[in-house]
Amino acid sequence: MRSSVRAAARAAAWVLGVMVMGAQAAPVTVSVPFFNLEYRGVNSLGYSTGALVRFGANDVSPVLTNSNPADYALGTVGWVTKDGVNSSAWSRRIWSDPLPVASGFSSRYFQDDPFFRGDFTLHFRNTVGSVDQVDIPVQLDPNAQHAPKIENLTLSGTGAAPTFTWSPPANATVNGYRVNIYDRALALQGLGANVASINLQPTDNSITVLPQHFTNPNFAFQFNTQYVIEISIIQTKDGLSNNLGNDNVQAIARSYADFTRLQSGAPVVNLPVLQPDGSFLFNMTVQPGQTYYIDPEIAIGYDYAIGNAGDPFFASVDLPDDIGDGLYDIFGFDGIGGWTLLAANWDGHNVFAFGPGGVDRFRVLGIETSAGLDPANTTAFITGLTFTGAGRFTGTQTPITVEVQLPEPSTLALLAVAFGAGVWRRRARTTA
């Protein structure tokens, strides 16, 4: 009996759009209400991470106010209550969260907990003029679990139409994908940063993002602009793929990566996530003998390290040959807390091999600031890596923004002989 009443209430909310409490001087309309599980990966947008739940709606009109009036007297407000729980014991506000793709978007996130399963009700009320209120029941399966995350995200193509490719984890249930593009500068200003949003079928694991995918053409890809791409796995409430809207999402797992628009001739690049400490975090499967290109932001050097004890070691590194004079200094870790020079003035035209067994970390210096590369361009210094075995690379690449003292020339010569690297000329450094 209770389920039929709920079904009737849901149908009434969708068909009529409102449930009126008094005259309709300022009617409230709500489209695509949602309640779902959400896993957010590490990101550079300032968004909370981890296992979450989300309540809200794609569009609420009039737009919600984010003021906090005790009597809800300053405009349209939203809140959520749990059915069967005294509303005064658990009632939480829903906030306006406008986006470039949806000005009336409204949402509220909570850390996931078994409490957030079952039946809840969304409420939207406007008290300007006469009172008007919409009450919409939402539900999440008591057995709902978080979705898994995608793997091996790469970027290829150039210009205004880059192509992104990824793979789902093995044996994952995928009812669809969602691709969101964010303008990172907008996010860091606390503004709505989602400038494009596309839903894809579960058989799709690649997309070429075109200018028409942007709701506002002013946000289409520009050079020297930092973007973040989100590729999410969607699991639907009805288990089907013909409705990937938020109202039918049971669980969504969001994976983020930073990128900038590639220049012509760039290889396929594995995308990292920019972490709060400035390092770049990768998560990709690797095979021995295959080169993987990664794309950090420019600096005078970088530290590279594997992430977990089980990660394959680095077998070789291929550095750009067209940055400055194309010469680099490569260091290995000596195991007692210091760096040892493996090669001085290494020519970027050549691939540097680390020798049998590889290394778990290394350092590259010698990138001239006089090269004039934009520090915000994360595809300006593309590096190729090979690995000693198959597995997963979960390592980091951390920019070095200050000079590091090199060994004395006598030590340099001894190290060159020991590692069979030869002796190259030391070049003058530019330290503007």
Steps between C-alpha positions, in 0.01 A plus 500: 500500500781738595688435173190576291448825687864592439467416131194719472679784677798468270281502191312805627826686561617433145169562322392807690848635576380641833299413809348829602472621857298818454472728200757482218635854490851360433472136384791265563606263220750216540652280231710183533511454879769254611634297791803281428830360619805686375869416520733792425863436420794728574466827308651847469163677500465523876211252503460265796617144438403151608171316546208745502124520449332781305154658513370770270347588164630601157284811500298686763309815412499756652866431579569403862633755741810405699411731786404332823173657623349331801149537356587438129373849418763626255413306184504142372664252735559127479547228759493124534345280767513125560164324491408347833734738686369805683577793269626705792746218580642475146441780253782644288512790258560458125708777346504685170803380301477678162704366208571637152301200372214537754434830676227354724704198614462427873669237715622387841769239574555286809761242594347162424348304785241216527259771617484621139301212358127462455234773465560874524306807389629814328317824584515827305306799631453859389357744757528818289137604465281201581649169609571245228670166571605187311561171687669225299565148633841348413635156579828308507516120510598381851761273336650768273881496474746748354602459136864427400726755325635507144867433422767599245372840393687638197489816290574518127420727208563870474323831461142551606396131481711285737424130541486329841516122539466285813425147616261369766632277779465127439156349562347840579129568455474802270161637390656811348768766525491871567767739370525840667747774405597763760677833461744481790534878536125531560513226764784669687293820506215309664282530190308236306771335291317225310505630141401181315315180591441195277342162578628190317390139463683217681658383172673837456847542647611796291370845413618786281385816674369746240411871528128412484535299822543829690175659614664841466733525195715749692626207707625289205864388531763773499880474505677576829186431703491236770215250479394200702320206343275273701417153369236328714355152507121508547289222650127563460211431734313296240814323372444632146693741279220694331471758780833626636347812654569583862150386602591142396858493633551263792879528518756709315879477537687811383864490387677830426809598301663832417589594143558784258435512129774310313725652240526342154701177481465399866486125579221325691540623857403334829330760715580565868312658787657811650526449877494772769878467554565578132588145396333310216333170590465227234292182496557283193584144405839451334687232304878460461651636181217743426543876532241699695489877468408716796443876511600705805510879523829669421768564762880494518485126577293210629521216749344175377407218739292184497197506727474159669751232587352271233523749212739412214825701504600756239705342221565809287403862448454690171519878551391772255765601249347836408496680838781754528825334399349153548766398754423367849670372815364166627544386860443173683434450871799366693293317763635701794305818452679669212501533122786381277561630148443234234537718190590865444375693197309199373374560147118483490522334156618184679317267738677461835496142640543449873663160467403150623221506756411864440449760774213591729568875474707748304545874450529714188652849509615750240173637359580863421259766613616692190305247289198715584253214559172592668497354855124445466540281189500143632578356156809712440759241612385153392718219636516138383547219754555127464473249785681184606185288523126484466277644768356831611684831515356705784798730532556871512693770318579799717616831349824650630482877512840577653849407388661189651878498553679264261797282600849639448654438153735229632210307648305553179776338292527199731124447492496524122758224471323284759168520319642485147336831419802683360588859583302791350571871522340690788287781366430833659176522701244774460360596840276793421 
